[in-house]
Amino acid sequence: IRVNAIAPALVETPMTAPWLATDADRRLRAAFYPLRRVGRPPDVAAAAVYLASDEAAWVSGAVLLVSGGAVMTSDPYRYLMRVNAQP
């Protein structure tokens, strides 16, 4: 039995639609990610397919970050403070 987790960052879904309602919202949030876009459901689905595949047979106890490189940002706290200050 293998147990793994997928930890997505911001993914465009009906739940997150209010955060991405305008072009300005989308640009602001996309700027946080080194890949310069928010995630899409197929990005997370691809991670799940990988973890369910034979290629991941030696992967267990892992948390797979599907984050567009968000962990590479130098100051996520400052970014979140800026985003939360937006009207």
PDB file of N, CA, C and O in Angstrom:
ATOM      1  N   ILE A   1       0.852  -1.178   0.000  1.00  0.00           N
ATOM      2  CA  ILE A   1       0.000   0.000   0.000  1.00  0.00           C
ATOM      3  C   ILE A   1       0.890   1.231   0.000  1.00  0.00           C
ATOM      4  O   ILE A   1       1.792   1.361   0.827  1.00  0.00           O
ATOM      5  N   ARG A   2       0.626   2.131  -0.936  1.00  0.00           N
ATOM      6  CA  ARG A   2       1.350   3.401  -0.993  1.00  0.00           C
ATOM      7  C   ARG A   2       0.392   4.527  -0.625  1.00  0.00           C
ATOM      8  O   ARG A   2      -0.779   4.515  -1.004  1.00  0.00           O
ATOM      9  N   VAL A   3       0.902   5.483   0.107  1.00  0.00           N
ATOM     10  CA  VAL A   3       0.103   6.645   0.488  1.00  0.00           C
ATOM     11  C   VAL A   3       0.871   7.898   0.098  1.00  0.00           C
ATOM     12  O   VAL A   3       2.001   8.103   0.541  1.00  0.00           O
ATOM     13  N   ASN A   4       0.266   8.723  -0.718  1.00  0.00           N
ATOM     14  CA  ASN A   4       0.863   9.977  -1.159  1.00  0.00           C
ATOM     15  C   ASN A   4      -0.204  11.060  -1.126  1.00  0.00           C
ATOM     16  O   ASN A   4      -1.393  10.778  -0.979  1.00  0.00           O
ATOM     17  N   ALA A   5       0.234  12.288  -1.265  1.00  0.00           N
ATOM     18  CA  ALA A   5      -0.695  13.420  -1.287  1.00  0.00           C
ATOM     19  C   ALA A   5      -0.299  14.371  -2.407  1.00  0.00           C
ATOM     20  O   ALA A   5       0.861  14.446  -2.811  1.00  0.00           O
ATOM     21  N   ILE A   6      -1.286  15.083  -2.887  1.00  0.00           N
ATOM     22  CA  ILE A   6      -1.051  16.140  -3.866  1.00  0.00           C
ATOM     23  C   ILE A   6      -1.411  17.452  -3.180  1.00  0.00           C
ATOM     24  O   ILE A   6      -2.499  17.589  -2.621  1.00  0.00           O
ATOM     25  N   ALA A   7      -0.495  18.412  -3.225  1.00  0.00           N
ATOM     26  CA  ALA A   7      -0.713  19.719  -2.608  1.00  0.00           C
ATOM     27  C   ALA A   7      -0.711  20.788  -3.700  1.00  0.00           C
ATOM     28  O   ALA A   7       0.342  21.319  -4.054  1.00  0.00           O
ATOM     29  N   PRO A   8      -1.887  21.099  -4.226  1.00  0.00           N
ATOM     30  CA  PRO A   8      -1.929  22.106  -5.286  1.00  0.00           C
ATOM     31  C   PRO A   8      -1.918  23.521  -4.713  1.00  0.00           C
ATOM     32  O   PRO A   8      -2.379  23.763  -3.597  1.00  0.00           O
ATOM     33  N   ALA A   9      -1.391  24.430  -5.489  1.00  0.00           N
ATOM     34  CA  ALA A   9      -1.506  25.852  -5.172  1.00  0.00           C
ATOM     35  C   ALA A   9      -2.846  26.325  -5.739  1.00  0.00           C
ATOM     36  O   ALA A   9      -3.771  25.528  -5.896  1.00  0.00           O
ATOM     37  N   LEU A  10      -2.949  27.596  -6.039  1.00  0.00           N
ATOM     38  CA  LEU A  10      -4.196  28.141  -6.575  1.00  0.00           C
ATOM     39  C   LEU A  10      -4.517  27.503  -7.926  1.00  0.00           C
ATOM     40  O   LEU A  10      -3.729  27.576  -8.869  1.00  0.00           O
ATOM     41  N   VAL A  11      -5.687  26.879  -7.995  1.00  0.00           N
ATOM     42  CA  VAL A  11      -6.147  26.218  -9.219  1.00  0.00           C
ATOM     43  C   VAL A  11      -7.465  26.868  -9.631  1.00  0.00           C
ATOM     44  O   VAL A  11      -8.333  27.119  -8.795  1.00  0.00           O
ATOM     45  N   GLU A  12      -7.601  27.131 -10.901  1.00  0.00           N
ATOM     46  CA  GLU A  12      -8.806  27.769 -11.418  1.00  0.00           C
ATOM     47  C   GLU A  12      -9.973  26.784 -11.386  1.00  0.00           C
ATOM     48  O   GLU A  12     -10.026  25.835 -12.168  1.00  0.00           O
ATOM     49  N   THR A  13     -10.904  27.031 -10.465  1.00  0.00           N
ATOM     50  CA  THR A  13     -12.097  26.204 -10.304  1.00  0.00           C
ATOM     51  C   THR A  13     -13.268  27.131  -9.975  1.00  0.00           C
ATOM     52  O   THR A  13     -13.052  28.321  -9.746  1.00  0.00           O
ATOM     53  N   PRO A  14     -14.490  26.621  -9.945  1.00  0.00           N
ATOM     54  CA  PRO A  14     -15.605  27.474  -9.529  1.00  0.00           C
ATOM     55  C   PRO A  14     -15.394  28.063  -8.123  1.00  0.00           C
ATOM     56  O   PRO A  14     -15.814  29.189  -7.857  1.00  0.00           O
ATOM     57  N   MET A  15     -14.752  27.315  -7.236  1.00  0.00           N
ATOM     58  CA  MET A  15     -14.522  27.818  -5.881  1.00  0.00           C
ATOM     59  C   MET A  15     -13.561  29.013  -5.865  1.00  0.00           C
ATOM     60  O   MET A  15     -13.726  29.925  -5.056  1.00  0.00           O
ATOM     61  N   THR A  16     -12.567  29.014  -6.747  1.00  0.00           N
ATOM     62  CA  THR A  16     -11.581  30.095  -6.759  1.00  0.00           C
ATOM     63  C   THR A  16     -11.936  31.201  -7.751  1.00  0.00           C
ATOM     64  O   THR A  16     -11.197  32.179  -7.868  1.00  0.00           O
ATOM     65  N   ALA A  17     -13.044  31.066  -8.459  1.00  0.00           N
ATOM     66  CA  ALA A  17     -13.439  32.060  -9.464  1.00  0.00           C
ATOM     67  C   ALA A  17     -13.492  33.489  -8.914  1.00  0.00           C
ATOM     68  O   ALA A  17     -13.086  34.409  -9.624  1.00  0.00           O
ATOM     69  N   PRO A  18     -13.971  33.720  -7.685  1.00  0.00           N
ATOM     70  CA  PRO A  18     -13.979  35.102  -7.182  1.00  0.00           C
ATOM     71  C   PRO A  18     -12.578  35.721  -7.086  1.00  0.00           C
ATOM     72  O   PRO A  18     -12.440  36.938  -7.210  1.00  0.00           O
ATOM     73  N   TRP A  19     -11.563  34.925  -6.873  1.00  0.00           N
ATOM     74  CA  TRP A  19     -10.186  35.432  -6.779  1.00  0.00           C
ATOM     75  C   TRP A  19      -9.605  35.736  -8.154  1.00  0.00           C
ATOM     76  O   TRP A  19      -8.587  36.419  -8.265  1.00  0.00           O
ATOM     77  N   LEU A  20     -10.253  35.230  -9.199  1.00  0.00           N
ATOM     78  CA  LEU A  20      -9.745  35.388 -10.564  1.00  0.00           C
ATOM     79  C   LEU A  20     -10.775  36.076 -11.454  1.00  0.00           C
ATOM     80  O   LEU A  20     -10.785  35.879 -12.669  1.00  0.00           O
ATOM     81  N   ALA A  21     -11.637  36.878 -10.846  1.00  0.00           N
ATOM     82  CA  ALA A  21     -12.793  37.433 -11.547  1.00  0.00           C
ATOM     83  C   ALA A  21     -12.432  38.435 -12.639  1.00  0.00           C
ATOM     84  O   ALA A  21     -13.130  38.528 -13.649  1.00  0.00           O
ATOM     85  N   THR A  22     -11.356  39.180 -12.447  1.00  0.00           N
ATOM     86  CA  THR A  22     -10.982  40.191 -13.440  1.00  0.00           C
ATOM     87  C   THR A  22      -9.592  39.884 -13.989  1.00  0.00           C
ATOM     88  O   THR A  22      -8.851  39.077 -13.426  1.00  0.00           O
ATOM     89  N   ASP A  23      -9.257  40.533 -15.083  1.00  0.00           N
ATOM     90  CA  ASP A  23      -7.908  40.368 -15.636  1.00  0.00           C
ATOM     91  C   ASP A  23      -6.858  40.843 -14.639  1.00  0.00           C
ATOM     92  O   ASP A  23      -5.784  40.252 -14.534  1.00  0.00           O
ATOM     93  N   ALA A  24      -7.170  41.912 -13.905  1.00  0.00           N
ATOM     94  CA  ALA A  24      -6.225  42.418 -12.903  1.00  0.00           C
ATOM     95  C   ALA A  24      -6.023  41.390 -11.792  1.00  0.00           C
ATOM     96  O   ALA A  24      -4.895  41.173 -11.351  1.00  0.00           O
ATOM     97  N   ASP A  25      -7.103  40.757 -11.338  1.00  0.00           N
ATOM     98  CA  ASP A  25      -6.992  39.703 -10.315  1.00  0.00           C
ATOM     99  C   ASP A  25      -6.108  38.568 -10.817  1.00  0.00           C
ATOM    100  O   ASP A  25      -5.220  38.092 -10.109  1.00  0.00           O
ATOM    101  N   ARG A  26      -6.362  38.152 -12.028  1.00  0.00           N
ATOM    102  CA  ARG A  26      -5.622  37.028 -12.611  1.00  0.00           C
ATOM    103  C   ARG A  26      -4.134  37.371 -12.735  1.00  0.00           C
ATOM    104  O   ARG A  26      -3.278  36.554 -12.393  1.00  0.00           O
ATOM    105  N   ARG A  27      -3.827  38.573 -13.222  1.00  0.00           N
ATOM    106  CA  ARG A  27      -2.418  38.986 -13.351  1.00  0.00           C
ATOM    107  C   ARG A  27      -1.732  39.056 -11.993  1.00  0.00           C
ATOM    108  O   ARG A  27      -0.590  38.619 -11.849  1.00  0.00           O
ATOM    109  N   LEU A  28      -2.424  39.603 -10.997  1.00  0.00           N
ATOM    110  CA  LEU A  28      -1.855  39.728  -9.657  1.00  0.00           C
ATOM    111  C   LEU A  28      -1.507  38.360  -9.085  1.00  0.00           C
ATOM    112  O   LEU A  28      -0.414  38.164  -8.553  1.00  0.00           O
ATOM    113  N   ARG A  29      -2.425  37.428  -9.194  1.00  0.00           N
ATOM    114  CA  ARG A  29      -2.180  36.104  -8.627  1.00  0.00           C
ATOM    115  C   ARG A  29      -1.169  35.311  -9.459  1.00  0.00           C
ATOM    116  O   ARG A  29      -0.336  34.598  -8.900  1.00  0.00           O
ATOM    117  N   ALA A  30      -1.234  35.426 -10.761  1.00  0.00           N
ATOM    118  CA  ALA A  30      -0.287  34.709 -11.617  1.00  0.00           C
ATOM    119  C   ALA A  30       1.138  35.196 -11.398  1.00  0.00           C
ATOM    120  O   ALA A  30       2.086  34.426 -11.557  1.00  0.00           O
ATOM    121  N   ALA A  31       1.302  36.464 -11.036  1.00  0.00           N
ATOM    122  CA  ALA A  31       2.643  37.032 -10.834  1.00  0.00           C
ATOM    123  C   ALA A  31       3.392  36.352  -9.693  1.00  0.00           C
ATOM    124  O   ALA A  31       4.621  36.406  -9.649  1.00  0.00           O
ATOM    125  N   PHE A  32       2.684  35.720  -8.780  1.00  0.00           N
ATOM    126  CA  PHE A  32       3.315  35.033  -7.649  1.00  0.00           C
ATOM    127  C   PHE A  32       4.074  33.784  -8.084  1.00  0.00           C
ATOM    128  O   PHE A  32       5.054  33.396  -7.449  1.00  0.00           O
ATOM    129  N   TYR A  33       3.626  33.163  -9.154  1.00  0.00           N
ATOM    130  CA  TYR A  33       4.180  31.880  -9.574  1.00  0.00           C
ATOM    131  C   TYR A  33       5.275  32.062 -10.621  1.00  0.00           C
ATOM    132  O   TYR A  33       5.085  32.810 -11.581  1.00  0.00           O
ATOM    133  N   PRO A  34       6.407  31.400 -10.457  1.00  0.00           N
ATOM    134  CA  PRO A  34       7.461  31.489 -11.466  1.00  0.00           C
ATOM    135  C   PRO A  34       6.981  31.101 -12.870  1.00  0.00           C
ATOM    136  O   PRO A  34       7.523  31.599 -13.856  1.00  0.00           O
ATOM    137  N   LEU A  35       5.989  30.233 -12.980  1.00  0.00           N
ATOM    138  CA  LEU A  35       5.456  29.878 -14.300  1.00  0.00           C
ATOM    139  C   LEU A  35       4.452  30.903 -14.813  1.00  0.00           C
ATOM    140  O   LEU A  35       3.934  30.770 -15.922  1.00  0.00           O
ATOM    141  N   ARG A  36       4.177  31.929 -14.004  1.00  0.00           N
ATOM    142  CA  ARG A  36       3.349  33.082 -14.368  1.00  0.00           C
ATOM    143  C   ARG A  36       1.928  32.746 -14.800  1.00  0.00           C
ATOM    144  O   ARG A  36       1.371  33.385 -15.693  1.00  0.00           O
ATOM    145  N   ARG A  37       1.361  31.754 -14.166  1.00  0.00           N
ATOM    146  CA  ARG A  37      -0.057  31.461 -14.375  1.00  0.00           C
ATOM    147  C   ARG A  37      -0.565  30.708 -13.161  1.00  0.00           C
ATOM    148  O   ARG A  37       0.217  30.157 -12.386  1.00  0.00           O
ATOM    149  N   VAL A  38      -1.878  30.689 -13.000  1.00  0.00           N
ATOM    150  CA  VAL A  38      -2.473  29.867 -11.950  1.00  0.00           C
ATOM    151  C   VAL A  38      -2.674  28.465 -12.507  1.00  0.00           C
ATOM    152  O   VAL A  38      -2.638  28.250 -13.719  1.00  0.00           O
ATOM    153  N   GLY A  39      -2.884  27.529 -11.614  1.00  0.00           N
ATOM    154  CA  GLY A  39      -3.060  26.149 -12.036  1.00  0.00           C
ATOM    155  C   GLY A  39      -4.405  25.912 -12.699  1.00  0.00           C
ATOM    156  O   GLY A  39      -5.348  26.692 -12.560  1.00  0.00           O
ATOM    157  N   ARG A  40      -4.454  24.817 -13.417  1.00  0.00           N
ATOM    158  CA  ARG A  40      -5.691  24.376 -14.059  1.00  0.00           C
ATOM    159  C   ARG A  40      -5.971  22.952 -13.588  1.00  0.00           C
ATOM    160  O   ARG A  40      -5.036  22.228 -13.243  1.00  0.00           O
ATOM    161  N   PRO A  41      -7.222  22.540 -13.566  1.00  0.00           N
ATOM    162  CA  PRO A  41      -7.529  21.183 -13.126  1.00  0.00           C
ATOM    163  C   PRO A  41      -6.696  20.097 -13.811  1.00  0.00           C
ATOM    164  O   PRO A  41      -6.292  19.150 -13.136  1.00  0.00           O
ATOM    165  N   PRO A  42      -6.415  20.182 -15.123  1.00  0.00           N
ATOM    166  CA  PRO A  42      -5.574  19.136 -15.729  1.00  0.00           C
ATOM    167  C   PRO A  42      -4.166  19.055 -15.130  1.00  0.00           C
ATOM    168  O   PRO A  42      -3.541  17.996 -15.169  1.00  0.00           O
ATOM    169  N   ASP A  43      -3.662  20.165 -14.577  1.00  0.00           N
ATOM    170  CA  ASP A  43      -2.348  20.127 -13.930  1.00  0.00           C
ATOM    171  C   ASP A  43      -2.373  19.187 -12.725  1.00  0.00           C
ATOM    172  O   ASP A  43      -1.453  18.394 -12.522  1.00  0.00           O
ATOM    173  N   VAL A  44      -3.433  19.287 -11.934  1.00  0.00           N
ATOM    174  CA  VAL A  44      -3.570  18.438 -10.749  1.00  0.00           C
ATOM    175  C   VAL A  44      -3.899  17.006 -11.166  1.00  0.00           C
ATOM    176  O   VAL A  44      -3.390  16.051 -10.578  1.00  0.00           O
ATOM    177  N   ALA A  45      -4.742  16.861 -12.171  1.00  0.00           N
ATOM    178  CA  ALA A  45      -5.094  15.522 -12.658  1.00  0.00           C
ATOM    179  C   ALA A  45      -3.861  14.777 -13.152  1.00  0.00           C
ATOM    180  O   ALA A  45      -3.731  13.575 -12.920  1.00  0.00           O
ATOM    181  N   ALA A  46      -2.960  15.473 -13.827  1.00  0.00           N
ATOM    182  CA  ALA A  46      -1.740  14.825 -14.323  1.00  0.00           C
ATOM    183  C   ALA A  46      -0.891  14.308 -13.170  1.00  0.00           C
ATOM    184  O   ALA A  46      -0.273  13.249 -13.280  1.00  0.00           O
ATOM    185  N   ALA A  47      -0.856  15.042 -12.074  1.00  0.00           N
ATOM    186  CA  ALA A  47      -0.111  14.579 -10.901  1.00  0.00           C
ATOM    187  C   ALA A  47      -0.748  13.312 -10.332  1.00  0.00           C
ATOM    188  O   ALA A  47      -0.044  12.383  -9.936  1.00  0.00           O
ATOM    189  N   ALA A  48      -2.079  13.278 -10.292  1.00  0.00           N
ATOM    190  CA  ALA A  48      -2.774  12.092  -9.784  1.00  0.00           C
ATOM    191  C   ALA A  48      -2.534  10.886 -10.687  1.00  0.00           C
ATOM    192  O   ALA A  48      -2.323   9.774 -10.203  1.00  0.00           O
ATOM    193  N   VAL A  49      -2.566  11.110 -11.989  1.00  0.00           N
ATOM    194  CA  VAL A  49      -2.306  10.015 -12.934  1.00  0.00           C
ATOM    195  C   VAL A  49      -0.895   9.479 -12.730  1.00  0.00           C
ATOM    196  O   VAL A  49      -0.681   8.267 -12.733  1.00  0.00           O
ATOM    197  N   TYR A  50       0.068  10.380 -12.553  1.00  0.00           N
ATOM    198  CA  TYR A  50       1.448   9.941 -12.300  1.00  0.00           C
ATOM    199  C   TYR A  50       1.516   9.088 -11.035  1.00  0.00           C
ATOM    200  O   TYR A  50       2.088   7.998 -11.057  1.00  0.00           O
ATOM    201  N   LEU A  51       0.944   9.568  -9.937  1.00  0.00           N
ATOM    202  CA  LEU A  51       1.034   8.823  -8.680  1.00  0.00           C
ATOM    203  C   LEU A  51       0.333   7.470  -8.763  1.00  0.00           C
ATOM    204  O   LEU A  51       0.705   6.538  -8.050  1.00  0.00           O
ATOM    205  N   ALA A  52      -0.667   7.351  -9.618  1.00  0.00           N
ATOM    206  CA  ALA A  52      -1.377   6.079  -9.780  1.00  0.00           C
ATOM    207  C   ALA A  52      -0.691   5.147 -10.776  1.00  0.00           C
ATOM    208  O   ALA A  52      -1.092   3.992 -10.925  1.00  0.00           O
ATOM    209  N   SER A  53       0.330   5.639 -11.452  1.00  0.00           N
ATOM    210  CA  SER A  53       0.965   4.855 -12.512  1.00  0.00           C
ATOM    211  C   SER A  53       2.090   3.965 -11.989  1.00  0.00           C
ATOM    212  O   SER A  53       2.549   4.113 -10.856  1.00  0.00           O
ATOM    213  N   ASP A  54       2.518   3.045 -12.839  1.00  0.00           N
ATOM    214  CA  ASP A  54       3.654   2.185 -12.506  1.00  0.00           C
ATOM    215  C   ASP A  54       4.938   2.989 -12.347  1.00  0.00           C
ATOM    216  O   ASP A  54       5.845   2.573 -11.627  1.00  0.00           O
ATOM    217  N   GLU A  55       5.021   4.145 -13.017  1.00  0.00           N
ATOM    218  CA  GLU A  55       6.219   4.980 -12.906  1.00  0.00           C
ATOM    219  C   GLU A  55       6.425   5.493 -11.485  1.00  0.00           C
ATOM    220  O   GLU A  55       7.544   5.852 -11.117  1.00  0.00           O
ATOM    221  N   ALA A  56       5.375   5.532 -10.691  1.00  0.00           N
ATOM    222  CA  ALA A  56       5.472   6.004  -9.310  1.00  0.00           C
ATOM    223  C   ALA A  56       5.516   4.845  -8.317  1.00  0.00           C
ATOM    224  O   ALA A  56       5.207   5.030  -7.140  1.00  0.00           O
ATOM    225  N   ALA A  57       5.890   3.674  -8.770  1.00  0.00           N
ATOM    226  CA  ALA A  57       5.881   2.486  -7.909  1.00  0.00           C
ATOM    227  C   ALA A  57       6.775   2.628  -6.680  1.00  0.00           C
ATOM    228  O   ALA A  57       6.523   1.977  -5.666  1.00  0.00           O
ATOM    229  N   TRP A  58       7.801   3.452  -6.744  1.00  0.00           N
ATOM    230  CA  TRP A  58       8.739   3.617  -5.635  1.00  0.00           C
ATOM    231  C   TRP A  58       8.467   4.909  -4.870  1.00  0.00           C
ATOM    232  O   TRP A  58       9.270   5.314  -4.030  1.00  0.00           O
ATOM    233  N   VAL A  59       7.344   5.553  -5.156  1.00  0.00           N
ATOM    234  CA  VAL A  59       6.963   6.793  -4.478  1.00  0.00           C
ATOM    235  C   VAL A  59       5.936   6.453  -3.407  1.00  0.00           C
ATOM    236  O   VAL A  59       4.848   5.961  -3.709  1.00  0.00           O
ATOM    237  N   SER A  60       6.292   6.718  -2.157  1.00  0.00           N
ATOM    238  CA  SER A  60       5.365   6.482  -1.055  1.00  0.00           C
ATOM    239  C   SER A  60       5.689   7.454   0.071  1.00  0.00           C
ATOM    240  O   SER A  60       6.855   7.742   0.343  1.00  0.00           O
ATOM    241  N   GLY A  61       4.657   7.949   0.713  1.00  0.00           N
ATOM    242  CA  GLY A  61       4.855   8.895   1.798  1.00  0.00           C
ATOM    243  C   GLY A  61       5.263  10.270   1.308  1.00  0.00           C
ATOM    244  O   GLY A  61       5.871  11.040   2.051  1.00  0.00           O
ATOM    245  N   ALA A  62       4.936  10.584   0.067  1.00  0.00           N
ATOM    246  CA  ALA A  62       5.367  11.851  -0.528  1.00  0.00           C
ATOM    247  C   ALA A  62       4.208  12.834  -0.634  1.00  0.00           C
ATOM    248  O   ALA A  62       3.045  12.450  -0.756  1.00  0.00           O
ATOM    249  N   VAL A  63       4.562  14.099  -0.585  1.00  0.00           N
ATOM    250  CA  VAL A  63       3.618  15.170  -0.884  1.00  0.00           C
ATOM    251  C   VAL A  63       4.118  15.819  -2.169  1.00  0.00           C
ATOM    252  O   VAL A  63       5.190  16.423  -2.191  1.00  0.00           O
ATOM    253  N   LEU A  64       3.345  15.691  -3.225  1.00  0.00           N
ATOM    254  CA  LEU A  64       3.718  16.235  -4.524  1.00  0.00           C
ATOM    255  C   LEU A  64       3.136  17.640  -4.648  1.00  0.00           C
ATOM    256  O   LEU A  64       1.919  17.815  -4.717  1.00  0.00           O
ATOM    257  N   LEU A  65       4.017  18.638  -4.674  1.00  0.00           N
ATOM    258  CA  LEU A  65       3.579  20.023  -4.812  1.00  0.00           C
ATOM    259  C   LEU A  65       3.287  20.311  -6.278  1.00  0.00           C
ATOM    260  O   LEU A  65       4.157  20.162  -7.136  1.00  0.00           O
ATOM    261  N   VAL A  66       2.081  20.717  -6.553  1.00  0.00           N
ATOM    262  CA  VAL A  66       1.685  21.115  -7.902  1.00  0.00           C
ATOM    263  C   VAL A  66       1.385  22.606  -7.782  1.00  0.00           C
ATOM    264  O   VAL A  66       0.241  23.020  -7.592  1.00  0.00           O
ATOM    265  N   SER A  67       2.453  23.401  -7.901  1.00  0.00           N
ATOM    266  CA  SER A  67       2.351  24.797  -7.478  1.00  0.00           C
ATOM    267  C   SER A  67       2.920  25.810  -8.459  1.00  0.00           C
ATOM    268  O   SER A  67       3.050  26.983  -8.110  1.00  0.00           O
ATOM    269  N   GLY A  68       3.256  25.407  -9.647  1.00  0.00           N
ATOM    270  CA  GLY A  68       3.820  26.362 -10.591  1.00  0.00           C
ATOM    271  C   GLY A  68       5.118  26.979 -10.115  1.00  0.00           C
ATOM    272  O   GLY A  68       5.516  28.046 -10.583  1.00  0.00           O
ATOM    273  N   GLY A  69       5.778  26.307  -9.185  1.00  0.00           N
ATOM    274  CA  GLY A  69       7.051  26.802  -8.666  1.00  0.00           C
ATOM    275  C   GLY A  69       6.912  27.738  -7.482  1.00  0.00           C
ATOM    276  O   GLY A  69       7.870  28.425  -7.130  1.00  0.00           O
ATOM    277  N   ALA A  70       5.738  27.783  -6.857  1.00  0.00           N
ATOM    278  CA  ALA A  70       5.503  28.737  -5.767  1.00  0.00           C
ATOM    279  C   ALA A  70       6.511  28.610  -4.634  1.00  0.00           C
ATOM    280  O   ALA A  70       6.833  29.606  -3.986  1.00  0.00           O
ATOM    281  N   VAL A  71       7.013  27.414  -4.385  1.00  0.00           N
ATOM    282  CA  VAL A  71       7.966  27.249  -3.279  1.00  0.00           C
ATOM    283  C   VAL A  71       9.294  27.940  -3.562  1.00  0.00           C
ATOM    284  O   VAL A  71      10.120  28.082  -2.661  1.00  0.00           O
ATOM    285  N   MET A  72       9.508  28.371  -4.802  1.00  0.00           N
ATOM    286  CA  MET A  72      10.756  29.057  -5.140  1.00  0.00           C
ATOM    287  C   MET A  72      10.688  30.550  -4.847  1.00  0.00           C
ATOM    288  O   MET A  72      11.711  31.233  -4.901  1.00  0.00           O
ATOM    289  N   THR A  73       9.499  31.070  -4.538  1.00  0.00           N
ATOM    290  CA  THR A  73       9.383  32.506  -4.289  1.00  0.00           C
ATOM    291  C   THR A  73      10.084  32.854  -2.996  1.00  0.00           C
ATOM    292  O   THR A  73      10.098  32.063  -2.053  1.00  0.00           O
ATOM    293  N   SER A  74      10.662  34.030  -2.953  1.00  0.00           N
ATOM    294  CA  SER A  74      11.496  34.394  -1.814  1.00  0.00           C
ATOM    295  C   SER A  74      10.703  34.883  -0.617  1.00  0.00           C
ATOM    296  O   SER A  74      11.148  34.711   0.518  1.00  0.00           O
ATOM    297  N   ASP A  75       9.547  35.485  -0.831  1.00  0.00           N
ATOM    298  CA  ASP A  75       8.824  36.050   0.298  1.00  0.00           C
ATOM    299  C   ASP A  75       7.313  35.903   0.127  1.00  0.00           C
ATOM    300  O   ASP A  75       6.623  36.883  -0.152  1.00  0.00           O
ATOM    301  N   PRO A  76       6.798  34.685   0.292  1.00  0.00           N
ATOM    302  CA  PRO A  76       5.357  34.492   0.097  1.00  0.00           C
ATOM    303  C   PRO A  76       4.515  35.289   1.088  1.00  0.00           C
ATOM    304  O   PRO A  76       3.398  35.688   0.760  1.00  0.00           O
ATOM    305  N   TYR A  77       5.030  35.528   2.292  1.00  0.00           N
ATOM    306  CA  TYR A  77       4.259  36.285   3.282  1.00  0.00           C
ATOM    307  C   TYR A  77       3.988  37.700   2.775  1.00  0.00           C
ATOM    308  O   TYR A  77       2.859  38.186   2.852  1.00  0.00           O
ATOM    309  N   ARG A  78       5.028  38.358   2.256  1.00  0.00           N
ATOM    310  CA  ARG A  78       4.864  39.725   1.742  1.00  0.00           C
ATOM    311  C   ARG A  78       3.873  39.730   0.572  1.00  0.00           C
ATOM    312  O   ARG A  78       3.054  40.642   0.458  1.00  0.00           O
ATOM    313  N   TYR A  79       3.946  38.727  -0.287  1.00  0.00           N
ATOM    314  CA  TYR A  79       3.011  38.633  -1.410  1.00  0.00           C
ATOM    315  C   TYR A  79       1.579  38.493  -0.903  1.00  0.00           C
ATOM    316  O   TYR A  79       0.684  39.189  -1.381  1.00  0.00           O
ATOM    317  N   LEU A  80       1.355  37.604   0.055  1.00  0.00           N
ATOM    318  CA  LEU A  80       0.003  37.392   0.571  1.00  0.00           C
ATOM    319  C   LEU A  80      -0.535  38.647   1.244  1.00  0.00           C
ATOM    320  O   LEU A  80      -1.724  38.946   1.135  1.00  0.00           O
ATOM    321  N   MET A  81       0.318  39.378   1.931  1.00  0.00           N
ATOM    322  CA  MET A  81      -0.120  40.628   2.546  1.00  0.00           C
ATOM    323  C   MET A  81      -0.558  41.618   1.458  1.00  0.00           C
ATOM    324  O   MET A  81      -1.563  42.307   1.625  1.00  0.00           O
ATOM    325  N   ARG A  82       0.180  41.694   0.354  1.00  0.00           N
ATOM    326  CA  ARG A  82      -0.166  42.589  -0.745  1.00  0.00           C
ATOM    327  C   ARG A  82      -1.497  42.170  -1.377  1.00  0.00           C
ATOM    328  O   ARG A  82      -2.348  43.016  -1.650  1.00  0.00           O
ATOM    329  N   VAL A  83      -1.673  40.881  -1.607  1.00  0.00           N
ATOM    330  CA  VAL A  83      -2.915  40.391  -2.213  1.00  0.00           C
ATOM    331  C   VAL A  83      -4.101  40.660  -1.300  1.00  0.00           C
ATOM    332  O   VAL A  83      -5.152  41.101  -1.766  1.00  0.00           O
ATOM    333  N   ASN A  84      -3.948  40.400  -0.017  1.00  0.00           N
ATOM    334  CA  ASN A  84      -5.054  40.597   0.917  1.00  0.00           C
ATOM    335  C   ASN A  84      -5.399  42.067   1.109  1.00  0.00           C
ATOM    336  O   ASN A  84      -6.499  42.380   1.565  1.00  0.00           O
ATOM    337  N   ALA A  85      -4.499  42.967   0.779  1.00  0.00           N
ATOM    338  CA  ALA A  85      -4.757  44.398   0.901  1.00  0.00           C
ATOM    339  C   ALA A  85      -5.544  44.936  -0.284  1.00  0.00           C
ATOM    340  O   ALA A  85      -6.025  46.069  -0.239  1.00  0.00           O
ATOM    341  N   GLN A  86      -5.684  44.150  -1.338  1.00  0.00           N
ATOM    342  CA  GLN A  86      -6.419  44.592  -2.527  1.00  0.00           C
ATOM    343  C   GLN A  86      -7.898  44.704  -2.196  1.00  0.00           C
ATOM    344  O   GLN A  86      -8.436  43.887  -1.449  1.00  0.00           O
ATOM    345  N   PRO A  87      -8.567  45.735  -2.762  1.00  0.00           N
ATOM    346  CA  PRO A  87     -10.017  45.884  -2.494  1.00  0.00           C
ATOM    347  C   PRO A  87     -10.825  44.756  -3.092  1.00  0.00           C
ATOM    348  O   PRO A  87     -12.048  44.733  -2.958  1.00  0.00           O
TER     349      PRO A  87
END
